[in-house]
Amino acid sequence: MSLRDRLTEDLKVAMKARDQLRMDVIRMIKAAILNKEVELRKDLDDADMSRIMTTLIKQRRESIEQFEKAQRTELAAKERQEITIIEAYLPQALSPQQLADIVESVIAESGARSLKEMGAVMKAVMARLAGQPADGKQISDLVRAKLQ
């Protein structure tokens, strides 16, 4: 079953169960996917949809940070619940060790030796991780540590 079909079926189930939060989140995901499809004028595959959902999670994490600074714990908690729902549609995240192995192999393949080459390494790592949920900041920190 494709990701699009899974979202549609889960939306129906959430509507029948009257699960308002899940309905809202699934509708938000579908709207973001539709907006991107209109922008690009093509249908998106599952990997593209996963990238969109990764962006949505990143936005939620930034919102949590802002809500916690403003002492709005109830809104931060709602954002955390939304992240949990979105993550259910993403492939399993890589372990830190798997991520480190990928970074090391890209560095070895590219022959990078200094921080000046960090951009090229990051581009190659992100290309290899296409469609998988990965935190860019975590990858950036890992690449920086390996190149120093």
N, CA, C and O atoms as CSV, one atom per row, in Angstrom:
chain,resi,resn,atom,element,x,y,z
A,1,MET,N,N,0.845,-1.177,0.000
A,1,MET,CA,C,0.000,0.000,0.000
A,1,MET,C,C,0.889,1.238,0.000
A,1,MET,O,O,1.826,1.345,0.791
A,2,SER,N,N,0.585,2.157,-0.887
A,2,SER,CA,C,1.394,3.371,-0.969
A,2,SER,C,C,1.103,4.269,0.232
A,2,SER,O,O,0.102,4.101,0.928
A,3,LEU,N,N,1.980,5.199,0.450
A,3,LEU,CA,C,1.836,6.129,1.568
A,3,LEU,C,C,0.562,6.959,1.406
A,3,LEU,O,O,-0.133,7.229,2.386
A,4,ARG,N,N,0.261,7.357,0.192
A,4,ARG,CA,C,-0.943,8.152,-0.074
A,4,ARG,C,C,-2.198,7.356,0.314
A,4,ARG,O,O,-3.103,7.891,0.956
A,5,ASP,N,N,-2.245,6.082,-0.078
A,5,ASP,CA,C,-3.392,5.231,0.252
A,5,ASP,C,C,-3.495,5.027,1.757
A,5,ASP,O,O,-4.590,5.041,2.320
A,6,ARG,N,N,-2.365,4.842,2.397
A,6,ARG,CA,C,-2.335,4.641,3.850
A,6,ARG,C,C,-2.874,5.880,4.577
A,6,ARG,O,O,-3.630,5.762,5.542
A,7,LEU,N,N,-2.478,7.063,4.106
A,7,LEU,CA,C,-2.985,8.298,4.709
A,7,LEU,C,C,-4.500,8.399,4.553
A,7,LEU,O,O,-5.203,8.771,5.492
A,8,THR,N,N,-4.993,8.071,3.376
A,8,THR,CA,C,-6.435,8.142,3.116
A,8,THR,C,C,-7.193,7.164,4.009
A,8,THR,O,O,-8.208,7.521,4.607
A,9,GLU,N,N,-6.700,5.933,4.096
A,9,GLU,CA,C,-7.362,4.935,4.941
A,9,GLU,C,C,-7.317,5.332,6.415
A,9,GLU,O,O,-8.311,5.190,7.127
A,10,ASP,N,N,-6.181,5.825,6.870
A,10,ASP,CA,C,-6.059,6.228,8.271
A,10,ASP,C,C,-6.944,7.427,8.585
A,10,ASP,O,O,-7.441,7.556,9.704
A,11,LEU,N,N,-7.143,8.303,7.608
A,11,LEU,CA,C,-8.041,9.439,7.801
A,11,LEU,C,C,-9.465,8.937,7.998
A,11,LEU,O,O,-10.189,9.438,8.860
A,12,LYS,N,N,-9.869,7.952,7.205
A,12,LYS,CA,C,-11.216,7.377,7.355
A,12,LYS,C,C,-11.387,6.755,8.734
A,12,LYS,O,O,-12.416,6.939,9.385
A,13,VAL,N,N,-10.370,6.014,9.175
A,13,VAL,CA,C,-10.432,5.370,10.491
A,13,VAL,C,C,-10.511,6.425,11.594
A,13,VAL,O,O,-11.287,6.278,12.538
A,14,ALA,N,N,-9.721,7.473,11.479
A,14,ALA,CA,C,-9.730,8.536,12.488
A,14,ALA,C,C,-11.078,9.254,12.514
A,14,ALA,O,O,-11.554,9.645,13.580
A,15,MET,N,N,-11.689,9.428,11.352
A,15,MET,CA,C,-12.998,10.067,11.296
A,15,MET,C,C,-14.058,9.201,11.974
A,15,MET,O,O,-14.905,9.705,12.712
A,16,LYS,N,N,-14.002,7.908,11.719
A,16,LYS,CA,C,-14.967,7.004,12.347
A,16,LYS,C,C,-14.771,6.954,13.856
A,16,LYS,O,O,-15.738,6.835,14.608
A,17,ALA,N,N,-13.506,7.045,14.303
A,17,ALA,CA,C,-13.193,6.999,15.733
A,17,ALA,C,C,-13.351,8.368,16.395
A,17,ALA,O,O,-13.228,8.489,17.614
A,18,ARG,N,N,-13.623,9.388,15.597
A,18,ARG,CA,C,-13.739,10.769,16.084
A,18,ARG,C,C,-12.474,11.221,16.812
A,18,ARG,O,O,-12.534,11.888,17.845
A,19,ASP,N,N,-11.330,10.840,16.246
A,19,ASP,CA,C,-10.019,11.225,16.789
A,19,ASP,C,C,-9.603,12.533,16.106
A,19,ASP,O,O,-8.978,12.525,15.045
A,20,GLN,N,N,-9.962,13.650,16.739
A,20,GLN,CA,C,-9.786,14.960,16.109
A,20,GLN,C,C,-8.314,15.283,15.837
A,20,GLN,O,O,-7.987,15.783,14.761
A,21,LEU,N,N,-7.432,15.010,16.780
A,21,LEU,CA,C,-6.014,15.325,16.593
A,21,LEU,C,C,-5.443,14.564,15.402
A,21,LEU,O,O,-4.767,15.149,14.556
A,22,ARG,N,N,-5.710,13.274,15.334
A,22,ARG,CA,C,-5.200,12.456,14.227
A,22,ARG,C,C,-5.783,12.932,12.895
A,22,ARG,O,O,-5.070,12.990,11.893
A,23,MET,N,N,-7.063,13.268,12.878
A,23,MET,CA,C,-7.676,13.784,11.641
A,23,MET,C,C,-6.978,15.072,11.206
A,23,MET,O,O,-6.646,15.239,10.032
A,24,ASP,N,N,-6.760,15.970,12.149
A,24,ASP,CA,C,-6.121,17.248,11.820
A,24,ASP,C,C,-4.712,17.047,11.270
A,24,ASP,O,O,-4.320,17.687,10.294
A,25,VAL,N,N,-3.958,16.155,11.902
A,25,VAL,CA,C,-2.578,15.922,11.469
A,25,VAL,C,C,-2.543,15.270,10.087
A,25,VAL,O,O,-1.745,15.672,9.239
A,26,ILE,N,N,-3.380,14.289,9.851
A,26,ILE,CA,C,-3.397,13.627,8.547
A,26,ILE,C,C,-3.834,14.609,7.461
A,26,ILE,O,O,-3.280,14.609,6.362
A,27,ARG,N,N,-4.811,15.431,7.764
A,27,ARG,CA,C,-5.243,16.436,6.796
A,27,ARG,C,C,-4.113,17.431,6.511
A,27,ARG,O,O,-3.922,17.860,5.374
A,28,MET,N,N,-3.369,17.789,7.561
A,28,MET,CA,C,-2.242,18.710,7.387
A,28,MET,C,C,-1.181,18.078,6.478
A,28,MET,O,O,-0.639,18.748,5.599
A,29,ILE,N,N,-0.885,16.790,6.690
A,29,ILE,CA,C,0.091,16.086,5.856
A,29,ILE,C,C,-0.386,16.064,4.407
A,29,ILE,O,O,0.375,16.374,3.491
A,30,LYS,N,N,-1.661,15.692,4.206
A,30,LYS,CA,C,-2.201,15.613,2.841
A,30,LYS,C,C,-2.181,16.978,2.163
A,30,LYS,O,O,-1.902,17.075,0.968
A,31,ALA,N,N,-2.476,18.034,2.920
A,31,ALA,CA,C,-2.459,19.387,2.350
A,31,ALA,C,C,-1.043,19.789,1.950
A,31,ALA,O,O,-0.843,20.387,0.892
A,32,ALA,N,N,-0.062,19.464,2.788
A,32,ALA,CA,C,1.329,19.799,2.471
A,32,ALA,C,C,1.784,19.050,1.213
A,32,ALA,O,O,2.481,19.613,0.369
A,33,ILE,N,N,1.391,17.793,1.096
A,33,ILE,CA,C,1.744,17.002,-0.085
A,33,ILE,C,C,1.073,17.583,-1.329
A,33,ILE,O,O,1.708,17.729,-2.373
A,34,LEU,N,N,-0.212,17.914,-1.213
A,34,LEU,CA,C,-0.931,18.478,-2.352
A,34,LEU,C,C,-0.325,19.813,-2.778
A,34,LEU,O,O,-0.181,20.073,-3.972
A,35,ASN,N,N,0.030,20.660,-1.812
A,35,ASN,CA,C,0.656,21.947,-2.141
A,35,ASN,C,C,1.960,21.745,-2.904
A,35,ASN,O,O,2.236,22.455,-3.872
A,36,LYS,N,N,2.759,20.777,-2.466
A,36,LYS,CA,C,4.034,20.513,-3.137
A,36,LYS,C,C,3.793,19.974,-4.545
A,36,LYS,O,O,4.505,20.337,-5.481
A,37,GLU,N,N,2.789,19.106,-4.694
A,37,GLU,CA,C,2.475,18.569,-6.019
A,37,GLU,C,C,2.034,19.679,-6.975
A,37,GLU,O,O,2.409,19.683,-8.147
A,38,VAL,N,N,1.237,20.617,-6.467
A,38,VAL,CA,C,0.799,21.738,-7.299
A,38,VAL,C,C,1.998,22.604,-7.665
A,38,VAL,O,O,2.129,23.055,-8.803
A,39,GLU,N,N,2.867,22.828,-6.690
A,39,GLU,CA,C,4.066,23.644,-6.932
A,39,GLU,C,C,4.971,23.017,-7.988
A,39,GLU,O,O,5.464,23.703,-8.883
A,40,LEU,N,N,5.185,21.699,-7.875
A,40,LEU,CA,C,6.084,21.004,-8.803
A,40,LEU,C,C,5.377,20.516,-10.075
A,40,LEU,O,O,6.028,20.133,-11.047
A,41,ARG,N,N,4.056,20.533,-10.057
A,41,ARG,CA,C,3.245,20.066,-11.187
A,41,ARG,C,C,3.529,18.617,-11.552
A,41,ARG,O,O,3.637,18.265,-12.727
A,42,LYS,N,N,3.648,17.787,-10.525
A,42,LYS,CA,C,3.822,16.346,-10.753
A,42,LYS,C,C,3.399,15.601,-9.499
A,42,LYS,O,O,3.352,16.175,-8.411
A,43,ASP,N,N,3.089,14.310,-9.659
A,43,ASP,CA,C,2.750,13.482,-8.510
A,43,ASP,C,C,4.030,13.124,-7.769
A,43,ASP,O,O,5.068,12.873,-8.381
A,44,LEU,N,N,3.942,13.105,-6.456
A,44,LEU,CA,C,5.107,12.782,-5.635
A,44,LEU,C,C,5.128,11.295,-5.315
A,44,LEU,O,O,4.083,10.665,-5.156
A,45,ASP,N,N,6.334,10.744,-5.224
A,45,ASP,CA,C,6.465,9.356,-4.795
A,45,ASP,C,C,6.600,9.324,-3.273
A,45,ASP,O,O,6.626,10.367,-2.620
A,46,ASP,N,N,6.686,8.117,-2.721
A,46,ASP,CA,C,6.751,7.968,-1.268
A,46,ASP,C,C,7.969,8.665,-0.660
A,46,ASP,O,O,7.876,9.214,0.438
A,47,ALA,N,N,9.108,8.651,-1.356
A,47,ALA,CA,C,10.320,9.287,-0.831
A,47,ALA,C,C,10.123,10.801,-0.725
A,47,ALA,O,O,10.536,11.418,0.257
A,48,ASP,N,N,9.492,11.393,-1.739
A,48,ASP,CA,C,9.220,12.830,-1.692
A,48,ASP,C,C,8.252,13.165,-0.565
A,48,ASP,O,O,8.414,14.171,0.126
A,49,MET,N,N,7.247,12.318,-0.388
A,49,MET,CA,C,6.286,12.542,0.691
A,49,MET,C,C,6.969,12.428,2.050
A,49,MET,O,O,6.647,13.171,2.977
A,50,SER,N,N,7.904,11.505,2.162
A,50,SER,CA,C,8.644,11.361,3.422
A,50,SER,C,C,9.463,12.605,3.712
A,50,SER,O,O,9.556,13.031,4.863
A,51,ARG,N,N,10.057,13.193,2.682
A,51,ARG,CA,C,10.818,14.427,2.874
A,51,ARG,C,C,9.919,15.562,3.364
A,51,ARG,O,O,10.316,16.354,4.218
A,52,ILE,N,N,8.722,15.631,2.823
A,52,ILE,CA,C,7.773,16.658,3.255
A,52,ILE,C,C,7.422,16.454,4.724
A,52,ILE,O,O,7.367,17.412,5.494
A,53,MET,N,N,7.185,15.201,5.107
A,53,MET,CA,C,6.841,14.928,6.504
A,53,MET,C,C,8.020,15.198,7.435
A,53,MET,O,O,7.821,15.616,8.576
A,54,THR,N,N,9.234,14.966,6.967
A,54,THR,CA,C,10.414,15.296,7.760
A,54,THR,C,C,10.469,16.801,7.999
A,54,THR,O,O,10.821,17.248,9.091
A,55,THR,N,N,10.122,17.578,6.982
A,55,THR,CA,C,10.075,19.032,7.125
A,55,THR,C,C,9.000,19.432,8.139
A,55,THR,O,O,9.215,20.331,8.952
A,56,LEU,N,N,7.849,18.767,8.090
A,56,LEU,CA,C,6.783,19.064,9.040
A,56,LEU,C,C,7.232,18.778,10.475
A,56,LEU,O,O,6.906,19.527,11.397
A,57,ILE,N,N,7.977,17.695,10.651
A,57,ILE,CA,C,8.484,17.364,11.989
A,57,ILE,C,C,9.469,18.427,12.454
A,57,ILE,O,O,9.442,18.842,13.612
A,58,LYS,N,N,10.330,18.863,11.556
A,58,LYS,CA,C,11.296,19.905,11.911
A,58,LYS,C,C,10.567,21.181,12.342
A,58,LYS,O,O,10.960,21.828,13.313
A,59,GLN,N,N,9.516,21.534,11.624
A,59,GLN,CA,C,8.731,22.715,11.988
A,59,GLN,C,C,8.112,22.552,13.372
A,59,GLN,O,O,8.091,23.496,14.162
A,60,ARG,N,N,7.609,21.358,13.663
A,60,ARG,CA,C,7.007,21.104,14.971
A,60,ARG,C,C,8.049,21.223,16.082
A,60,ARG,O,O,7.763,21.763,17.150
A,61,ARG,N,N,9.262,20.716,15.827
A,61,ARG,CA,C,10.318,20.798,16.850
A,61,ARG,C,C,10.687,22.253,17.123
A,61,ARG,O,O,10.915,22.637,18.270
A,62,GLU,N,N,10.745,23.053,16.073
A,62,GLU,CA,C,11.027,24.478,16.267
A,62,GLU,C,C,9.907,25.141,17.063
A,62,GLU,O,O,10.167,25.992,17.914
A,63,SER,N,N,8.669,24.756,16.788
A,63,SER,CA,C,7.534,25.309,17.524
A,63,SER,C,C,7.598,24.920,18.995
A,63,SER,O,O,7.319,25.739,19.871
A,64,ILE,N,N,7.966,23.673,19.265
A,64,ILE,CA,C,8.084,23.219,20.651
A,64,ILE,C,C,9.088,24.080,21.400
A,64,ILE,O,O,8.847,24.499,22.532
A,65,GLU,N,N,10.211,24.334,20.756
A,65,GLU,CA,C,11.246,25.156,21.368
A,65,GLU,C,C,10.700,26.545,21.712
A,65,GLU,O,O,10.938,27.052,22.809
A,66,GLN,N,N,9.977,27.151,20.789
A,66,GLN,CA,C,9.411,28.482,21.021
A,66,GLN,C,C,8.335,28.449,22.109
A,66,GLN,O,O,8.279,29.348,22.949
A,67,PHE,N,N,7.485,27.424,22.099
A,67,PHE,CA,C,6.442,27.325,23.108
A,67,PHE,C,C,7.027,27.149,24.503
A,67,PHE,O,O,6.518,27.710,25.473
A,68,GLU,N,N,8.100,26.364,24.598
A,68,GLU,CA,C,8.718,26.159,25.910
A,68,GLU,C,C,9.374,27.435,26.424
A,68,GLU,O,O,9.360,27.701,27.625
A,69,LYS,N,N,9.947,28.223,25.520
A,69,LYS,CA,C,10.514,29.511,25.935
A,69,LYS,C,C,9.430,30.437,26.460
A,69,LYS,O,O,9.667,31.233,27.369
A,70,ALA,N,N,8.233,30.328,25.880
A,70,ALA,CA,C,7.118,31.187,26.267
A,70,ALA,C,C,6.273,30.574,27.390
A,70,ALA,O,O,5.210,31.098,27.722
A,71,GLN,N,N,6.744,29.471,27.970
A,71,GLN,CA,C,6.038,28.793,29.060
A,71,GLN,C,C,4.644,28.307,28.647
A,71,GLN,O,O,3.713,28.333,29.452
A,72,ARG,N,N,4.501,27.863,27.392
A,72,ARG,CA,C,3.221,27.352,26.886
A,72,ARG,C,C,3.313,25.836,26.757
A,72,ARG,O,O,3.354,25.301,25.649
A,73,THR,N,N,3.343,25.155,27.884
A,73,THR,CA,C,3.564,23.708,27.899
A,73,THR,C,C,2.441,22.934,27.215
A,73,THR,O,O,2.695,21.887,26.619
A,74,GLU,N,N,1.196,23.432,27.289
A,74,GLU,CA,C,0.082,22.711,26.662
A,74,GLU,C,C,0.218,22.702,25.137
A,74,GLU,O,O,-0.110,21.709,24.488
A,75,LEU,N,N,0.698,23.800,24.574
A,75,LEU,CA,C,0.902,23.847,23.123
A,75,LEU,C,C,2.109,22.993,22.709
A,75,LEU,O,O,2.097,22.352,21.658
A,76,ALA,N,N,3.138,22.996,23.541
A,76,ALA,CA,C,4.310,22.156,23.263
A,76,ALA,C,C,3.917,20.682,23.297
A,76,ALA,O,O,4.380,19.893,22.472
A,77,ALA,N,N,3.070,20.315,24.241
A,77,ALA,CA,C,2.621,18.920,24.343
A,77,ALA,C,C,1.822,18.522,23.100
A,77,ALA,O,O,1.967,17.405,22.603
A,78,LYS,N,N,0.982,19.427,22.598
A,78,LYS,CA,C,0.195,19.145,21.384
A,78,LYS,C,C,1.127,18.935,20.192
A,78,LYS,O,O,0.907,18.035,19.381
A,79,GLU,N,N,2.155,19.753,20.086
A,79,GLU,CA,C,3.123,19.609,18.989
A,79,GLU,C,C,3.840,18.262,19.088
A,79,GLU,O,O,4.085,17.617,18.068
A,80,ARG,N,N,4.175,17.836,20.296
A,80,ARG,CA,C,4.835,16.528,20.480
A,80,ARG,C,C,3.922,15.391,20.018
A,80,ARG,O,O,4.381,14.426,19.407
A,81,GLN,N,N,2.637,15.514,20.315
A,81,GLN,CA,C,1.685,14.495,19.868
A,81,GLN,C,C,1.609,14.468,18.342
A,81,GLN,O,O,1.525,13.397,17.742
A,82,GLU,N,N,1.640,15.640,17.719
A,82,GLU,CA,C,1.611,15.707,16.260
A,82,GLU,C,C,2.855,15.042,15.667
A,82,GLU,O,O,2.764,14.331,14.666
A,83,ILE,N,N,4.016,15.272,16.286
A,83,ILE,CA,C,5.248,14.651,15.809
A,83,ILE,C,C,5.123,13.128,15.864
A,83,ILE,O,O,5.536,12.434,14.935
A,84,THR,N,N,4.555,12.615,16.946
A,84,THR,CA,C,4.391,11.170,17.095
A,84,THR,C,C,3.526,10.602,15.977
A,84,THR,O,O,3.824,9.538,15.433
A,85,ILE,N,N,2.462,11.308,15.637
A,85,ILE,CA,C,1.573,10.834,14.576
A,85,ILE,C,C,2.284,10.879,13.226
A,85,ILE,O,O,2.189,9.930,12.447
A,86,ILE,N,N,2.991,11.965,12.940
A,86,ILE,CA,C,3.690,12.086,11.657
A,86,ILE,C,C,4.770,11.015,11.535
A,86,ILE,O,O,4.934,10.414,10.473
A,87,GLU,N,N,5.508,10.775,12.621
A,87,GLU,CA,C,6.595,9.787,12.588
A,87,GLU,C,C,6.088,8.389,12.268
A,87,GLU,O,O,6.842,7.565,11.750
A,88,ALA,N,N,4.824,8.106,12.566
A,88,ALA,CA,C,4.264,6.782,12.277
A,88,ALA,C,C,4.231,6.503,10.772
A,88,ALA,O,O,4.164,5.344,10.362
A,89,TYR,N,N,4.278,7.546,9.952
A,89,TYR,CA,C,4.219,7.383,8.499
A,89,TYR,C,C,5.601,7.377,7.852
A,89,TYR,O,O,5.723,7.144,6.650
A,90,LEU,N,N,6.622,7.628,8.630
A,90,LEU,CA,C,7.981,7.658,8.098
A,90,LEU,C,C,8.647,6.301,8.266
A,90,LEU,O,O,8.282,5.540,9.162
A,91,PRO,N,N,9.622,5.990,7.413
A,91,PRO,CA,C,10.382,4.754,7.617
A,91,PRO,C,C,11.156,4.833,8.936
A,91,PRO,O,O,11.375,5.919,9.474
A,92,GLN,N,N,11.553,3.704,9.432
A,92,GLN,CA,C,12.302,3.658,10.688
A,92,GLN,C,C,13.584,4.476,10.575
A,92,GLN,O,O,14.329,4.357,9.603
A,93,ALA,N,N,13.825,5.302,11.579
A,93,ALA,CA,C,15.025,6.148,11.581
A,93,ALA,C,C,16.275,5.285,11.771
A,93,ALA,O,O,16.231,4.222,12.390
A,94,LEU,N,N,17.373,5.766,11.229
A,94,LEU,CA,C,18.644,5.063,11.381
A,94,LEU,C,C,19.176,5.238,12.793
A,94,LEU,O,O,18.948,6.265,13.433
A,95,SER,N,N,19.877,4.238,13.262
A,95,SER,CA,C,20.502,4.349,14.578
A,95,SER,C,C,21.710,5.283,14.468
A,95,SER,O,O,22.227,5.487,13.370
A,96,PRO,N,N,22.166,5.852,15.582
A,96,PRO,CA,C,23.353,6.711,15.528
A,96,PRO,C,C,24.570,6.000,14.927
A,96,PRO,O,O,25.372,6.625,14.233
A,97,GLN,N,N,24.709,4.707,15.190
A,97,GLN,CA,C,25.840,3.954,14.651
A,97,GLN,C,C,25.733,3.817,13.143
A,97,GLN,O,O,26.732,3.958,12.437
A,98,GLN,N,N,24.524,3.540,12.632
A,98,GLN,CA,C,24.333,3.428,11.187
A,98,GLN,C,C,24.617,4.768,10.515
A,98,GLN,O,O,25.225,4.823,9.445
A,99,LEU,N,N,24.171,5.842,11.153
A,99,LEU,CA,C,24.407,7.183,10.628
A,99,LEU,C,C,25.901,7.487,10.585
A,99,LEU,O,O,26.396,8.039,9.602
A,100,ALA,N,N,26.622,7.126,11.650
A,100,ALA,CA,C,28.069,7.347,11.703
A,100,ALA,C,C,28.771,6.539,10.616
A,100,ALA,O,O,29.715,7.027,9.996
A,101,ASP,N,N,28.318,5.307,10.382
A,101,ASP,CA,C,28.919,4.470,9.339
A,101,ASP,C,C,28.735,5.097,7.957
A,101,ASP,O,O,29.657,5.080,7.141
A,102,ILE,N,N,27.557,5.646,7.694
A,102,ILE,CA,C,27.294,6.290,6.404
A,102,ILE,C,C,28.194,7.505,6.232
A,102,ILE,O,O,28.782,7.704,5.169
A,103,VAL,N,N,28.300,8.324,7.287
A,103,VAL,CA,C,29.148,9.520,7.221
A,103,VAL,C,C,30.597,9.128,6.964
A,103,VAL,O,O,31.262,9.742,6.129
A,104,GLU,N,N,31.095,8.114,7.669
A,104,GLU,CA,C,32.478,7.667,7.486
A,104,GLU,C,C,32.714,7.158,6.068
A,104,GLU,O,O,33.753,7.438,5.470
A,105,SER,N,N,31.754,6.412,5.533
A,105,SER,CA,C,31.949,5.881,4.176
A,105,SER,C,C,31.941,7.005,3.142
A,105,SER,O,O,32.706,6.959,2.179
A,106,VAL,N,N,31.085,8.017,3.329
A,106,VAL,CA,C,31.055,9.143,2.389
A,106,VAL,C,C,32.361,9.930,2.476
A,106,VAL,O,O,32.901,10.350,1.453
A,107,ILE,N,N,32.867,10.131,3.688
A,107,ILE,CA,C,34.141,10.844,3.845
A,107,ILE,C,C,35.266,10.066,3.171
A,107,ILE,O,O,36.118,10.650,2.501
A,108,ALA,N,N,35.267,8.746,3.352
A,108,ALA,CA,C,36.306,7.920,2.739
A,108,ALA,C,C,36.209,7.958,1.210
A,108,ALA,O,O,37.227,8.056,0.524
A,109,GLU,N,N,34.991,7.882,0.684
A,109,GLU,CA,C,34.802,7.892,-0.764
A,109,GLU,C,C,35.187,9.231,-1.380
A,109,GLU,O,O,35.762,9.285,-2.467
A,110,SER,N,N,34.859,10.320,-0.668
A,110,SER,CA,C,35.130,11.649,-1.227
A,110,SER,C,C,36.561,12.104,-0.976
A,110,SER,O,O,37.055,13.004,-1.656
A,111,GLY,N,N,37.223,11.495,-0.016
A,111,GLY,CA,C,38.589,11.880,0.300
A,111,GLY,C,C,38.667,13.208,1.049
A,111,GLY,O,O,39.713,13.857,1.065
A,112,ALA,N,N,37.566,13.607,1.665
A,112,ALA,CA,C,37.536,14.880,2.400
A,112,ALA,C,C,38.471,14.812,3.601
A,112,ALA,O,O,38.555,13.793,4.285
A,113,ARG,N,N,39.176,15.921,3.846
A,113,ARG,CA,C,40.145,15.946,4.930
A,113,ARG,C,C,39.945,17.126,5.886
A,113,ARG,O,O,40.436,17.091,7.014
A,114,SER,N,N,39.234,18.166,5.451
A,114,SER,CA,C,39.111,19.340,6.307
A,114,SER,C,C,37.677,19.853,6.315
A,114,SER,O,O,36.833,19.400,5.541
A,115,LEU,N,N,37.422,20.797,7.197
A,115,LEU,CA,C,36.088,21.385,7.301
A,115,LEU,C,C,35.701,22.158,6.049
A,115,LEU,O,O,34.517,22.417,5.830
A,116,LYS,N,N,36.673,22.532,5.221
A,116,LYS,CA,C,36.371,23.246,3.983
A,116,LYS,C,C,35.535,22.374,3.042
A,116,LYS,O,O,34.795,22.890,2.204
A,117,GLU,N,N,35.656,21.077,3.181
A,117,GLU,CA,C,34.940,20.147,2.307
A,117,GLU,C,C,33.649,19.629,2.932
A,117,GLU,O,O,33.034,18.691,2.424
A,118,MET,N,N,33.249,20.246,4.033
A,118,MET,CA,C,32.063,19.789,4.757
A,118,MET,C,C,30.799,19.868,3.891
A,118,MET,O,O,29.953,18.976,3.952
A,119,GLY,N,N,30.670,20.920,3.095
A,119,GLY,CA,C,29.488,21.078,2.249
A,119,GLY,C,C,29.319,19.933,1.271
A,119,GLY,O,O,28.211,19.431,1.083
A,120,ALA,N,N,30.398,19.522,0.655
A,120,ALA,CA,C,30.333,18.416,-0.305
A,120,ALA,C,C,29.979,17.108,0.401
A,120,ALA,O,O,29.203,16.306,-0.118
A,121,VAL,N,N,30.546,16.900,1.573
A,121,VAL,CA,C,30.256,15.686,2.344
A,121,VAL,C,C,28.787,15.682,2.767
A,121,VAL,O,O,28.109,14.662,2.646
A,122,MET,N,N,28.291,16.826,3.266
A,122,MET,CA,C,26.896,16.920,3.688
A,122,MET,C,C,25.949,16.625,2.526
A,122,MET,O,O,24.953,15.920,2.691
A,123,LYS,N,N,26.263,17.165,1.361
A,123,LYS,CA,C,25.422,16.951,0.187
A,123,LYS,C,C,25.368,15.468,-0.163
A,123,LYS,O,O,24.297,14.939,-0.461
A,124,ALA,N,N,26.516,14.797,-0.130
A,124,ALA,CA,C,26.573,13.374,-0.460
A,124,ALA,C,C,25.830,12.537,0.589
A,124,ALA,O,O,25.122,11.590,0.248
A,125,VAL,N,N,25.997,12.893,1.863
A,125,VAL,CA,C,25.323,12.141,2.929
A,125,VAL,C,C,23.808,12.311,2.799
A,125,VAL,O,O,23.066,11.333,2.894
A,126,MET,N,N,23.354,13.525,2.587
A,126,MET,CA,C,21.913,13.771,2.484
A,126,MET,C,C,21.333,13.073,1.250
A,126,MET,O,O,20.196,12.605,1.284
A,127,ALA,N,N,22.098,13.002,0.172
A,127,ALA,CA,C,21.634,12.291,-1.022
A,127,ALA,C,C,21.494,10.799,-0.729
A,127,ALA,O,O,20.557,10.155,-1.201
A,128,ARG,N,N,22.419,10.257,0.044
A,128,ARG,CA,C,22.369,8.841,0.390
A,128,ARG,C,C,21.203,8.536,1.337
A,128,ARG,O,O,20.664,7.429,1.330
A,129,LEU,N,N,20.826,9.516,2.139
A,129,LEU,CA,C,19.744,9.325,3.099
A,129,LEU,C,C,18.387,9.762,2.559
A,129,LEU,O,O,17.430,9.867,3.326
A,130,ALA,N,N,18.283,10.017,1.269
A,130,ALA,CA,C,17.042,10.513,0.664
A,130,ALA,C,C,15.867,9.613,1.032
A,130,ALA,O,O,15.931,8.391,0.903
A,131,GLY,N,N,14.791,10.252,1.493
A,131,GLY,CA,C,13.583,9.508,1.832
A,131,GLY,C,C,13.578,8.920,3.219
A,131,GLY,O,O,12.579,8.332,3.631
A,132,GLN,N,N,14.671,9.062,3.958
A,132,GLN,CA,C,14.732,8.540,5.313
A,132,GLN,C,C,14.723,9.712,6.291
A,132,GLN,O,O,15.309,10.761,6.023
A,133,PRO,N,N,14.055,9.523,7.419
A,133,PRO,CA,C,14.046,10.609,8.391
A,133,PRO,C,C,15.423,10.765,9.022
A,133,PRO,O,O,15.939,9.839,9.647
A,134,ALA,N,N,16.003,11.927,8.856
A,134,ALA,CA,C,17.325,12.183,9.425
A,134,ALA,C,C,17.388,13.649,9.832
A,134,ALA,O,O,16.955,14.529,9.088
A,135,ASP,N,N,17.921,13.898,10.999
A,135,ASP,CA,C,18.043,15.255,11.510
A,135,ASP,C,C,19.313,15.883,10.928
A,135,ASP,O,O,20.425,15.429,11.200
A,136,GLY,N,N,19.127,16.928,10.127
A,136,GLY,CA,C,20.252,17.588,9.468
A,136,GLY,C,C,21.277,18.124,10.444
A,136,GLY,O,O,22.477,18.078,10.173
A,137,LYS,N,N,20.814,18.634,11.584
A,137,LYS,CA,C,21.738,19.175,12.579
A,137,LYS,C,C,22.604,18.062,13.170
A,137,LYS,O,O,23.807,18.237,13.364
A,138,GLN,N,N,21.994,16.938,13.449
A,138,GLN,CA,C,22.734,15.794,13.983
A,138,GLN,C,C,23.781,15.322,12.975
A,138,GLN,O,O,24.913,15.015,13.350
A,139,ILE,N,N,23.407,15.264,11.713
A,139,ILE,CA,C,24.340,14.842,10.668
A,139,ILE,C,C,25.461,15.857,10.538
A,139,ILE,O,O,26.629,15.486,10.418
A,140,SER,N,N,25.112,17.134,10.562
A,140,SER,CA,C,26.106,18.197,10.457
A,140,SER,C,C,27.127,18.110,11.593
A,140,SER,O,O,28.330,18.231,11.364
A,141,ASP,N,N,26.639,17.899,12.818
A,141,ASP,CA,C,27.545,17.768,13.964
A,141,ASP,C,C,28.457,16.564,13.811
A,141,ASP,O,O,29.636,16.623,14.160
A,142,LEU,N,N,27.911,15.468,13.288
A,142,LEU,CA,C,28.678,14.250,13.100
A,142,LEU,C,C,29.766,14.449,12.046
A,142,LEU,O,O,30.909,14.032,12.236
A,143,VAL,N,N,29.398,15.095,10.928
A,143,VAL,CA,C,30.369,15.358,9.866
A,143,VAL,C,C,31.464,16.280,10.375
A,143,VAL,O,O,32.645,16.048,10.118
A,144,ARG,N,N,31.075,17.328,11.098
A,144,ARG,CA,C,32.060,18.274,11.646
A,144,ARG,C,C,33.039,17.557,12.574
A,144,ARG,O,O,34.244,17.799,12.513
A,145,ALA,N,N,32.524,16.681,13.427
A,145,ALA,CA,C,33.395,15.959,14.364
A,145,ALA,C,C,34.362,15.036,13.616
A,145,ALA,O,O,35.521,14.904,14.011
A,146,LYS,N,N,33.896,14.403,12.544
A,146,LYS,CA,C,34.754,13.476,11.797
A,146,LYS,C,C,35.816,14.211,10.986
A,146,LYS,O,O,36.902,13.674,10.768
A,147,LEU,N,N,35.523,15.430,10.537
A,147,LEU,CA,C,36.467,16.159,9.700
A,147,LEU,C,C,37.482,16.961,10.506
A,147,LEU,O,O,38.447,17.467,9.934
A,148,GLN,N,N,37.295,17.089,11.790
A,148,GLN,CA,C,38.262,17.869,12.575
A,148,GLN,C,C,39.441,17.032,12.970
A,148,GLN,O,O,40.353,17.525,13.634
